Amino acid sequence: MIPTIKKILLPLFVLLCAFLIMLHFNKKHTANNPNFTLKSYKNTVALYNGREIVEIYSEIVLNTLPEKDIQSFKNGISFSSPSQAEAYLQDFE
């Protein structure tokens, strides 16, 4: 019975270690690649880096946009860089 337990525990231990290593590297990768989000801010749009506002685009007035776009901004639209977010906003200006 003990050899059977060893046969089960060793692979589980290896899988757990692999999972923890992957989790560690994923956190490190996320910390080095900030996530930028365009999100509604009052009746305009703001670019967020995490919870911090990077820039407010007051020339975009939400209540003048189609409902689909308003919902997208309320939910937040993610980008990997501020330049990608600004390129996306060019269609709204």
Secondary structure, DSSP 8 states (H G I E B T S, - for coil): -HHHHHHHHHHHHHHHHHHHHHHHHHHHHHHHS--EEEEEETTEEEEEETTEEEEEETT--GGGS-HHHHHHHHH-EEESSHHHHHHHHTTT-
